[in-house]
Protein backbone atom coordinates (compact mmCIF):
# COMPACT_ATOMS: atom_id res chain seq x y z
CA UNK A 1 0.00 0.00 0.00
CA UNK A 2 1.94 2.98 -1.28
CA UNK A 3 0.45 5.63 0.97
CA UNK A 4 2.48 8.40 2.64
CA UNK A 5 2.85 8.64 6.39
CA UNK A 6 -0.07 10.69 7.73
CA UNK A 7 0.07 11.40 11.46
CA UNK A 8 -1.59 13.14 13.15
CA UNK A 9 -4.58 14.18 11.03
CA UNK A 10 -7.89 15.41 12.48
CA UNK A 11 -10.66 15.02 9.92
CA UNK A 12 -13.10 17.15 11.95
CA UNK A 13 -11.06 20.17 10.84
CA UNK A 14 -11.80 19.45 7.16
CA UNK A 15 -14.94 20.02 5.09
CA UNK A 16 -16.89 17.32 3.29
CA UNK A 17 -16.83 17.27 -0.51
CA UNK A 18 -19.64 16.05 -2.73
CA UNK A 19 -19.01 12.58 -4.12
CA UNK A 20 -19.63 12.49 -7.85
CA UNK A 21 -18.31 9.39 -9.58
CA UNK A 22 -19.74 7.38 -12.49
CA UNK A 23 -22.56 5.17 -11.17
CA UNK A 24 -21.83 6.41 -7.64
CA UNK A 25 -23.16 9.90 -7.00
CA UNK A 26 -25.99 11.85 -5.39
CA UNK A 27 -26.58 12.27 -1.66
CA UNK A 28 -23.05 11.30 -0.60
CA UNK A 29 -20.18 13.41 0.70
CA UNK A 30 -16.62 12.41 1.58
CA UNK A 31 -13.33 13.30 3.20
CA UNK A 32 -10.16 11.53 2.06
CA UNK A 33 -8.09 10.50 5.07
CA UNK A 34 -5.48 8.61 3.05
CA UNK A 35 -5.11 7.27 -0.49
CA UNK A 36 -2.81 5.05 -2.52
CA UNK A 37 -2.12 7.17 -5.60
CA UNK A 38 -1.03 4.09 -7.58
CA UNK A 39 -4.19 2.03 -7.15
CA UNK A 40 -6.82 4.49 -5.89
CA UNK A 41 -7.35 2.45 -2.71
CA UNK A 42 -8.49 4.86 -0.03
CA UNK A 43 -9.80 5.45 3.48
CA UNK A 44 -12.78 7.80 3.57
CA UNK A 45 -15.14 9.37 6.04
CA UNK A 46 -18.52 9.54 4.30
CA UNK A 47 -21.79 11.32 5.02
CA UNK A 48 -25.06 10.02 3.59
CA UNK A 49 -27.89 12.54 3.35
CA UNK A 50 -31.36 11.81 4.71
CA UNK A 51 -33.36 10.19 1.91
CA UNK A 52 -30.29 8.66 0.27
CA UNK A 53 -30.96 5.47 -1.70
CA UNK A 54 -28.72 3.08 -3.61
CA UNK A 55 -29.77 0.21 -5.84
CA UNK A 56 -28.39 -3.31 -5.33
CA UNK A 57 -24.86 -3.71 -6.63
CA UNK A 58 -21.22 -4.56 -6.07
CA UNK A 59 -17.77 -2.98 -5.99
CA UNK A 60 -14.67 -4.27 -7.75
CA UNK A 61 -12.70 -3.69 -4.55
CA UNK A 62 -12.94 -5.23 -1.11
CA UNK A 63 -14.81 -2.69 0.98
CA UNK A 64 -15.06 -2.18 4.73
CA UNK A 65 -17.56 0.10 6.46
CA UNK A 66 -17.98 1.20 10.07
CA UNK A 67 -21.07 3.27 10.96
CA UNK A 68 -20.18 6.20 13.22
CA UNK A 69 -23.68 7.65 13.70
CA UNK A 70 -27.16 7.42 12.23
CA UNK A 71 -28.49 4.30 10.52
CA UNK A 72 -28.16 2.74 7.06
CA UNK A 73 -30.65 0.08 6.01
CA UNK A 74 -29.06 -2.47 3.65
CA UNK A 75 -31.68 -4.96 2.55
CA UNK A 76 -33.30 -6.19 5.78
CA UNK A 77 -30.32 -5.22 7.96
CA UNK A 78 -30.40 -1.95 9.88
CA UNK A 79 -26.78 -0.86 10.32
CA UNK A 80 -26.73 1.41 13.35
CA UNK A 81 -23.90 3.09 15.24
CA UNK A 82 -21.02 0.64 15.65
CA UNK A 83 -22.06 -1.64 12.77
CA UNK A 84 -19.12 -3.13 10.85
CA UNK A 85 -19.16 -4.75 7.42
CA UNK A 86 -16.51 -6.40 5.28
CA UNK A 87 -17.78 -6.79 1.72
CA UNK A 88 -15.56 -8.86 -0.61
CA UNK A 89 -14.94 -7.58 -4.12
CA UNK A 90 -17.80 -8.63 -6.39
CA UNK A 91 -20.29 -9.21 -3.55
CA UNK A 92 -23.73 -7.83 -4.49
CA UNK A 93 -25.29 -5.95 -1.59
CA UNK A 94 -29.07 -5.34 -1.44
CA UNK A 95 -30.53 -1.86 -1.86
CA UNK A 96 -29.53 0.90 0.59
CA UNK A 97 -31.82 3.39 2.33
CA UNK A 98 -30.88 6.19 4.73
CA UNK A 99 -33.88 7.87 6.37
CA UNK A 100 -32.33 10.58 8.52
CA UNK A 101 -28.67 10.74 7.53
CA UNK A 102 -25.61 8.79 8.62
CA UNK A 103 -21.82 9.00 8.79
CA UNK A 104 -19.44 6.09 8.29
CA UNK A 105 -15.83 5.17 7.74
CA UNK A 106 -15.51 3.49 4.34
CA UNK A 107 -12.37 1.72 3.14
CA UNK A 108 -11.74 0.60 -0.45
CA UNK A 109 -8.80 -1.76 -0.04
CA UNK A 110 -7.80 -2.64 -3.59
CA UNK A 111 -8.77 0.18 -5.95
CA UNK A 112 -10.74 3.40 -6.27
CA UNK A 113 -14.44 3.44 -5.26
CA UNK A 114 -16.60 1.66 -7.82
CA UNK A 115 -20.17 0.47 -8.18
CA UNK A 116 -21.81 -1.91 -10.64
CA UNK A 117 -25.58 -2.21 -10.37
CA UNK A 118 -27.04 -5.70 -10.07
CA UNK A 119 -28.36 -8.22 -7.56
CA UNK A 120 -26.07 -11.13 -8.52
CA UNK A 121 -22.55 -11.43 -7.13
CA UNK A 122 -19.58 -11.87 -9.45
CA UNK A 123 -18.89 -15.58 -10.08
CA UNK A 124 -15.36 -15.24 -8.65
CA UNK A 125 -16.51 -13.43 -5.49
CA UNK A 126 -15.28 -14.90 -2.20
CA UNK A 127 -18.77 -14.83 -0.68
CA UNK A 128 -17.75 -16.59 2.52
CA UNK A 129 -15.58 -13.58 3.39
CA UNK A 130 -18.63 -11.36 3.98
CA UNK A 131 -18.94 -10.02 7.54
CA UNK A 132 -21.78 -7.99 9.06
CA UNK A 133 -22.13 -7.37 12.80
CA UNK A 134 -22.64 -4.65 15.37
CA UNK A 135 -19.20 -4.34 16.90
CA UNK A 136 -20.46 -2.63 20.05
CA UNK A 137 -23.04 -5.31 20.87
CA UNK A 138 -22.03 -8.52 19.09
CA UNK A 139 -18.24 -8.76 19.51
CA UNK A 140 -16.47 -9.50 22.82
CA UNK A 141 -13.45 -7.63 24.14
CA UNK A 142 -10.21 -9.51 24.64
CA UNK A 143 -6.93 -8.46 26.18
CA UNK A 144 -4.13 -6.95 24.14
CA UNK A 145 -2.32 -10.29 24.42
CA UNK A 146 -4.10 -11.40 21.24
CA UNK A 147 -1.10 -9.63 19.66
CA UNK A 148 2.25 -10.96 20.83
CA UNK A 149 4.46 -9.39 22.12
CA UNK A 150 1.59 -7.71 23.92
CA UNK A 151 0.90 -4.12 24.86
CA UNK A 152 0.67 -3.02 28.49
CA UNK A 153 -2.35 -4.03 30.57
CA UNK A 154 -5.28 -1.67 30.02
CA UNK A 155 -5.59 -1.89 26.24
CA UNK A 156 -8.43 -4.12 24.99
CA UNK A 157 -9.31 -5.37 21.50
CA UNK A 158 -12.41 -6.53 19.64
CA UNK A 159 -11.37 -8.55 16.59
CA UNK A 160 -13.75 -7.74 13.73
CA UNK A 161 -11.89 -9.35 10.84
CA UNK A 162 -8.80 -11.54 10.52
CA UNK A 163 -7.33 -12.51 7.15
CA UNK A 164 -5.94 -16.07 7.38
CA UNK A 165 -3.59 -15.54 4.41
CA UNK A 166 -1.90 -12.29 5.44
CA UNK A 167 -2.98 -12.04 9.11
CA UNK A 168 -4.27 -8.53 8.36
CA UNK A 169 -6.71 -7.35 11.01
CA UNK A 170 -9.55 -4.92 11.51
CA UNK A 171 -10.34 -4.33 15.16
CA UNK A 172 -11.76 -1.99 17.75
CA UNK A 173 -9.44 -1.05 20.57
CA UNK A 174 -9.88 0.88 23.78
CA UNK A 175 -7.43 2.38 26.24
CA UNK A 176 -8.56 2.50 29.86
CA UNK A 177 -8.33 5.86 31.69
CA UNK A 178 -4.75 6.62 32.78
CA UNK A 179 -3.41 4.01 30.34
CA UNK A 180 0.38 4.21 29.96
CA UNK A 181 2.89 2.27 27.90
CA UNK A 182 6.43 3.54 28.36
CA UNK A 183 8.31 1.82 25.53
CA UNK A 184 8.61 2.44 21.79
CA UNK A 185 7.28 0.14 19.07
CA UNK A 186 7.31 -0.39 15.33
CA UNK A 187 5.81 -3.03 13.05
CA UNK A 188 6.43 -4.86 9.76
CA UNK A 189 2.95 -3.86 8.61
CA UNK A 190 1.14 -0.67 7.70
CA UNK A 191 -1.05 0.47 10.58
CA UNK A 192 -4.14 2.68 10.45
CA UNK A 193 -6.38 4.12 13.16
CA UNK A 194 -9.37 6.43 13.59
CA UNK A 195 -10.37 7.80 17.00
CA UNK A 196 -14.12 7.33 17.44
CA UNK A 197 -14.02 8.99 20.85
CA UNK A 198 -11.36 10.20 23.25
CA UNK A 199 -7.76 11.34 23.09
CA UNK A 200 -4.47 9.48 23.22
CA UNK A 201 -0.99 10.98 23.33
CA UNK A 202 2.15 9.73 21.60
CA UNK A 203 5.65 11.03 22.21
CA UNK A 204 6.51 11.62 18.53
CA UNK A 205 3.16 12.99 17.33
CA UNK A 206 1.36 14.55 20.30
CA UNK A 207 -2.38 14.31 20.98
CA UNK A 208 -4.77 12.40 18.72
CA UNK A 209 -8.32 13.52 19.67
CA UNK A 210 -11.81 12.42 18.64
CA UNK A 211 -11.80 12.41 14.83
CA UNK A 212 -8.04 11.88 14.82
CA UNK A 213 -6.52 9.58 12.21
CA UNK A 214 -3.18 8.15 11.16
CA UNK A 215 -1.78 5.99 8.38
CA UNK A 216 1.61 4.73 9.48
CA UNK A 217 3.90 2.78 7.10
CA UNK A 218 6.14 -0.03 8.43
CA UNK A 219 9.16 0.48 10.71
CA UNK A 220 8.25 3.94 12.02
CA UNK A 221 8.83 4.47 15.73
CA UNK A 222 5.82 5.34 17.86
CA UNK A 223 5.57 5.55 21.62
CA UNK A 224 5.67 5.91 24.45
CA UNK A 225 1.92 6.56 24.55
CA UNK A 226 -0.86 7.15 27.04
CA UNK A 227 -4.48 8.21 27.46
CA UNK A 228 -5.68 10.41 30.33
CA UNK A 229 -9.42 9.68 30.13
CA UNK A 230 -9.47 6.66 27.80
CA UNK A 231 -10.43 6.33 24.15
CA UNK A 232 -12.04 3.98 21.62
CA UNK A 233 -10.73 3.63 18.08
CA UNK A 234 -10.95 1.51 14.93
CA UNK A 235 -7.65 0.00 13.82
CA UNK A 236 -6.51 -1.83 10.69
CA UNK A 237 -3.32 -3.49 9.46
CA UNK A 238 -2.43 -4.87 6.04
CA UNK A 239 -0.41 -7.88 7.34
CA UNK A 240 0.62 -9.43 10.66
CA UNK A 241 0.90 -7.02 13.59
CA UNK A 242 4.11 -7.78 15.49
CA UNK A 243 5.33 -5.40 18.18
CA UNK A 244 9.07 -4.72 18.09
CA UNK A 245 9.55 -2.98 21.45
CA UNK A 246 12.63 -0.94 22.38
CA UNK A 247 13.72 2.28 24.10
CA UNK A 248 15.66 4.17 21.40
CA UNK A 249 13.55 7.09 20.09
CA UNK A 250 16.24 8.09 17.56
CA UNK A 251 16.42 4.87 15.54
CA UNK A 252 15.54 5.30 11.85
CA UNK A 253 13.17 3.13 9.77
CA UNK A 254 16.21 1.60 8.05
CA UNK A 255 17.77 0.74 11.41
CA UNK A 256 14.45 -0.71 12.54
CA UNK A 257 14.32 -2.90 9.42
CA UNK A 258 17.78 -4.27 10.20
CA UNK A 259 16.75 -4.93 13.80
CA UNK A 260 13.66 -6.80 12.54
CA UNK A 261 15.92 -8.85 10.26
CA UNK A 262 18.15 -9.59 13.25
CA UNK A 263 15.08 -10.94 15.08
CA UNK A 264 14.38 -13.14 12.06
CA UNK A 265 18.01 -14.33 12.06
CA UNK A 266 17.85 -15.30 15.74
CA UNK A 267 14.33 -16.72 15.91
CA UNK A 268 14.03 -18.60 12.58
CA UNK A 269 17.62 -19.47 11.65
CA UNK A 270 16.88 -22.25 9.17
CA UNK A 271 14.45 -20.15 7.16
CA UNK A 272 16.83 -17.18 7.28
CA UNK A 273 19.65 -19.42 6.03
CA UNK A 274 17.50 -20.63 3.14
CA UNK A 275 16.44 -17.13 2.12
CA UNK A 276 19.93 -15.65 2.49
CA UNK A 277 22.28 -18.11 0.78
CA UNK A 278 26.01 -17.54 0.20
CA UNK A 279 25.42 -15.61 -3.02
CA UNK A 280 22.58 -13.65 -1.44
CA UNK A 281 19.87 -15.31 -3.54
CA UNK A 282 18.12 -18.49 -2.59
CA UNK A 283 14.54 -17.28 -2.95
CA UNK A 284 12.38 -18.43 -5.89
CA UNK A 285 12.53 -16.34 -9.08
CA UNK A 286 10.47 -16.03 -12.20
CA UNK A 287 11.76 -16.70 -15.71
CA UNK A 288 13.29 -13.21 -16.05
CA UNK A 289 14.88 -13.02 -12.62
CA UNK A 290 11.92 -11.42 -10.88
CA UNK A 291 10.99 -12.23 -7.30
CA UNK A 292 7.86 -14.36 -7.24
CA UNK A 293 5.74 -15.65 -4.34
CA UNK A 294 6.91 -19.06 -3.06
CA UNK A 295 4.48 -21.94 -3.60
CA UNK A 296 2.12 -22.89 -0.77
CA UNK A 297 0.57 -26.36 -1.03
CA UNK A 298 -2.27 -25.41 1.34
CA UNK A 299 -3.16 -22.16 -0.48
CA UNK A 300 -1.88 -22.77 -4.04
CA UNK A 301 -3.59 -19.71 -5.55
CA UNK A 302 -2.81 -17.22 -2.77
CA UNK A 303 -0.51 -15.13 -4.99
CA UNK A 304 -3.46 -14.03 -7.15
CA UNK A 305 -5.27 -12.35 -4.23
CA UNK A 306 -5.21 -8.53 -4.25
CA UNK A 307 -4.87 -8.33 -0.46
CA UNK A 308 -1.71 -10.46 -0.72
CA UNK A 309 -0.25 -8.38 -3.57
CA UNK A 310 -0.91 -4.99 -1.98
CA UNK A 311 1.73 -5.15 0.80
CA UNK A 312 4.31 -6.20 -1.83
CA UNK A 313 3.34 -3.30 -4.15
CA UNK A 314 2.54 -5.78 -6.91
CA UNK A 315 0.24 -4.82 -9.80
CA UNK A 316 -3.21 -6.40 -9.79
CA UNK A 317 -3.08 -7.84 -13.30
CA UNK A 318 0.10 -9.93 -13.24
CA UNK A 319 2.10 -10.40 -10.06
CA UNK A 320 5.34 -11.06 -12.01
CA UNK A 321 5.61 -7.60 -13.53
CA UNK A 322 7.49 -5.73 -10.81
CA UNK A 323 11.12 -4.77 -11.22
CA UNK A 324 13.46 -7.05 -9.32
CA UNK A 325 16.29 -7.61 -11.80
CA UNK A 326 19.77 -8.43 -10.55
CA UNK A 327 21.24 -5.17 -11.85
CA UNK A 328 20.20 -3.14 -8.80
CA UNK A 329 21.72 -2.78 -5.35
CA UNK A 330 20.48 -5.15 -2.68
CA UNK A 331 18.55 -4.11 0.40
CA UNK A 332 19.77 -6.98 2.52
CA UNK A 333 23.03 -7.09 4.45
CA UNK A 334 26.28 -8.44 2.95
CA UNK A 335 29.54 -9.17 4.71
CA UNK A 336 32.62 -7.33 3.46
CA UNK A 337 35.19 -9.22 1.40
DAKA-V785628 format. One record per residue. N is the residue number from 1. RES is the residue in one letter. OMEGA is omega in degrees with one decimal (none if undefined). D_CENTER is the distance of its C-alpha to the mean C-alpha in Angstrom with 1 decimal. Layout:
n;res;omega;d_center
N;RES;OMEGA;D_CENTER
N;RES;OMEGA;D_CENTER
This chain:
n;res;omega;d_center
1;X;-175.4;8.9
2;X;176.5;12.0
3;X;178.6;11.2
4;X;175.4;13.6
5;X;179.2;13.3
6;X;-177.2;13.6
7;X;-7.5;15.0
8;X;176.4;16.7
9;X;179.8;16.6
10;X;-173.2;18.3
11;X;179.8;17.9
12;X;177.7;21.1
13;X;-176.2;23.1
14;X;178.3;22.3
15;X;171.9;24.0
16;X;172.3;22.7
17;X;-179.9;23.5
18;X;178.1;24.9
19;X;-178.1;22.7
20;X;178.7;25.0
21;X;176.9;23.8
22;X;178.5;25.8
23;X;-176.9;25.9
24;X;-177.3;23.5
25;X;177.3;25.5
26;X;174.9;27.7
27;X;179.8;26.9
28;X;178.7;23.3
29;X;-172.0;22.2
30;X;166.0;18.9
31;X;176.3;17.5
32;X;176.4;15.0
33;X;172.7;12.8
34;X;-177.7;11.2
35;X;171.1;11.7
36;X;-175.1;12.0
37;X;177.4;15.7
38;X;-173.8;16.2
39;X;-174.1;14.6
40;X;175.4;14.4
41;X;-171.1;10.7
42;X;173.8;10.1
43;X;-172.6;9.2
44;X;159.5;12.6
45;X;-174.8;14.9
46;X;174.4;17.6
47;X;178.9;21.2
48;X;-178.2;23.2
49;X;170.8;27.0
50;X;-176.3;29.5
51;X;179.4;30.9
52;X;176.0;27.9
53;X;175.9;28.0
54;X;179.1;26.1
55;X;176.5;27.6
56;X;179.3;26.1
57;X;-174.5;23.8
58;X;172.2;20.7
59;X;176.0;17.9
60;X;177.3;17.5
61;X;164.8;13.7
62;X;-179.2;11.5
63;X;172.7;11.2
64;X;179.1;10.0
65;X;175.6;12.4
66;X;-176.7;13.4
67;X;-179.8;17.0
68;X;178.4;18.0
69;X;-176.0;21.7
70;X;-178.0;24.3
71;X;177.3;24.2
72;X;177.4;23.3
73;X;179.2;25.4
74;X;-171.6;23.9
75;X;178.6;26.9
76;X;-175.9;28.3
77;X;175.8;25.2
78;X;-177.5;25.2
79;X;-178.2;21.7
80;X;179.7;22.6
81;X;-179.7;20.9
82;X;-178.7;18.1
83;X;179.7;17.7
84;X;175.7;14.4
85;X;164.6;14.1
86;X;-175.6;12.2
87;X;-179.2;14.3
88;X;176.0;14.5
89;X;178.0;15.7
90;X;-179.0;19.4
91;X;-178.3;19.7
92;X;175.0;22.4
93;X;173.8;22.1
94;X;-179.7;25.4
95;X;178.6;26.7
96;X;170.9;25.1
97;X;176.7;27.4
98;X;-175.3;26.9
99;X;-170.0;30.1
100;X;179.2;29.8
101;X;-180.0;26.5
102;X;173.0;22.9
103;X;-176.6;19.8
104;X;166.1;16.2
105;X;-178.7;12.6
106;X;-177.1;11.8
107;X;170.9;8.7
108;X;-166.3;10.0
109;X;-170.7;7.8
110;X;-174.1;10.8
111;X;179.3;13.5
112;X;177.2;15.2
113;X;-179.8;16.1
114;X;179.1;18.9
115;X;176.6;21.3
116;X;-176.4;24.1
117;X;178.2;26.6
118;X;-178.4;27.8
119;X;178.7;27.9
120;X;179.7;27.4
121;X;176.5;24.2
122;X;-177.0;23.9
123;X;179.4;25.7
124;X;-178.2;22.8
125;X;175.4;20.3
126;X;-171.4;18.8
127;X;-177.2;20.1
128;X;177.1;19.8
129;X;-176.6;16.0
130;X;178.6;16.6
131;X;175.2;15.9
132;X;179.9;17.7
133;X;172.2;18.6
134;X;-173.0;19.5
135;X;-179.8;17.3
136;X;-172.3;20.0
137;X;-168.6;22.8
138;X;-178.7;21.7
139;X;-178.8;19.3
140;X;171.3;20.9
141;X;171.3;19.9
142;X;-179.3;19.9
143;X;177.9;20.4
144;X;-178.4;18.0
145;X;173.7;19.7
146;X;171.8;17.3
147;X;-177.2;15.5
148;X;-2.3;18.3
149;X;-170.2;19.6
150;X;171.8;19.3
151;X;179.1;19.1
152;X;176.9;22.4
153;X;-179.1;24.0
154;X;173.4;23.1
155;X;-174.2;19.3
156;X;-176.1;18.5
157;X;164.7;15.5
158;X;179.8;15.3
159;X;179.9;13.2
160;X;179.0;12.3
161;X;176.5;10.7
162;X;-179.1;10.9
163;X;-176.0;10.8
164;X;179.6;14.2
165;X;-175.0;14.0
166;X;-172.5;11.1
167;X;170.0;10.7
168;X;-175.7;6.9
169;X;162.9;7.0
170;X;-171.4;6.9
171;X;165.6;10.0
172;X;171.9;12.6
173;X;177.5;14.3
174;X;169.6;17.7
175;X;176.9;19.9
176;X;174.8;23.6
177;X;-177.7;26.1
178;X;176.5;27.2
179;X;178.3;24.2
180;X;166.5;24.5
181;X;-167.3;22.9
182;X;-178.2;25.1
183;X;-179.4;23.4
184;X;-178.0;20.9
185;X;165.4;17.7
186;X;-174.2;15.3
187;X;172.4;12.8
188;X;-173.3;12.5
189;X;164.8;8.7
190;X;-177.7;6.6
191;X;-175.1;6.1
192;X;-179.4;5.9
193;X;173.7;8.7
194;X;179.4;11.4
195;X;176.8;14.8
196;X;176.7;16.5
197;X;173.1;19.7
198;X;-175.3;21.2
199;X;168.9;21.0
200;X;-178.8;19.9
201;X;177.2;21.3
202;X;-172.0;20.2
203;X;-176.0;22.8
204;X;-166.8;21.4
205;X;177.0;20.0
206;X;-175.6;22.2
207;X;170.4;21.6
208;X;-173.1;18.5
209;X;171.1;20.2
210;X;-175.8;19.6
211;X;178.7;17.5
212;X;-174.0;16.1
213;X;165.9;12.7
214;X;166.2;11.1
215;X;-173.2;8.7
216;X;176.8;9.9
217;X;-178.0;10.3
218;X;167.7;11.7
219;X;177.1;15.2
220;X;179.8;15.6
221;X;171.3;17.9
222;X;-175.9;17.2
223;X;3.0;19.8
224;X;-179.9;22.1
225;X;-175.5;20.9
226;X;175.7;22.5
227;X;-176.8;22.9
228;X;-174.5;26.4
229;X;-178.5;26.2
230;X;178.7;22.9
231;X;172.9;19.8
232;X;-173.2;17.2
233;X;172.8;13.6
234;X;-180.0;10.4
235;X;176.5;7.5
236;X;169.4;4.0
237;X;179.0;3.7
238;X;173.9;4.3
239;X;-176.1;7.8
240;X;176.8;10.4
241;X;176.9;10.5
242;X;-179.8;14.1
243;X;169.5;15.9
244;X;-176.9;18.5
245;X;175.9;20.9
246;X;-177.1;23.7
247;X;179.8;26.0
248;X;-176.2;26.2
249;X;-175.7;24.7
250;X;-179.4;26.1
251;X;-177.8;24.4
252;X;174.5;22.6
253;X;178.5;19.4
254;X;176.6;21.9
255;X;178.4;23.7
256;X;175.5;20.6
257;X;-179.7;19.9
258;X;178.5;23.5
259;X;176.4;23.4
260;X;177.2;20.4
261;X;176.9;22.6
262;X;173.8;25.5
263;X;179.4;23.8
264;X;-179.8;23.3
265;X;-177.2;27.0
266;X;-170.2;28.2
267;X;-177.8;26.3
268;X;-170.8;26.2
269;X;-177.5;29.3
270;X;177.7;30.3
271;X;177.3;27.0
272;X;-179.4;27.0
273;X;179.5;30.6
274;X;-179.0;29.8
275;X;-174.4;27.0
276;X;-179.7;29.1
277;X;-176.2;32.6
278;X;-179.7;35.7
279;X;177.5;35.1
280;X;-177.4;31.4
281;X;172.6;30.4
282;X;176.8;30.3
283;X;-176.4;27.0
284;X;-179.3;27.4
285;X;173.9;28.0
286;X;-174.5;28.6
287;X;-179.5;32.0
288;X;176.2;31.7
289;X;-178.6;30.2
290;X;178.5;26.6
291;X;-180.0;24.0
292;X;179.9;23.0
293;X;177.1;21.0
294;X;178.7;23.4
295;X;178.2;24.7
296;X;-174.5;23.6
297;X;179.9;26.4
298;X;179.2;24.4
299;X;-171.4;21.7
300;X;-176.9;23.9
301;X;-174.6;21.8
302;X;-174.5;18.3
303;X;179.6;18.5
304;X;-176.2;18.7
305;X;-178.0;15.3
306;X;-177.2;13.0
307;X;171.8;9.8
308;X;-180.0;12.1
309;X;-172.1;13.4
310;X;-178.8;10.4
311;X;177.8;9.9
312;X;-177.8;13.7
313;X;178.1;14.1
314;X;176.0;16.4
315;X;-173.6;17.9
316;X;179.9;17.4
317;X;179.3;21.2
318;X;-174.6;22.4
319;X;179.4;20.4
320;X;-168.4;23.6
321;X;175.4;23.9
322;X;-171.8;22.2
323;X;176.4;24.7
324;X;178.3;25.4
325;X;-176.7;29.2
326;X;-179.4;31.3
327;X;-177.8;32.7
328;X;172.8;30.0
329;X;-176.1;29.7
330;X;-177.5;27.8
331;X;179.0;24.9
332;X;-170.5;26.0
333;X;173.4;29.0
334;X;173.1;32.6
335;X;176.8;35.7
336;X;179.9;38.5
337;X;none;41.6
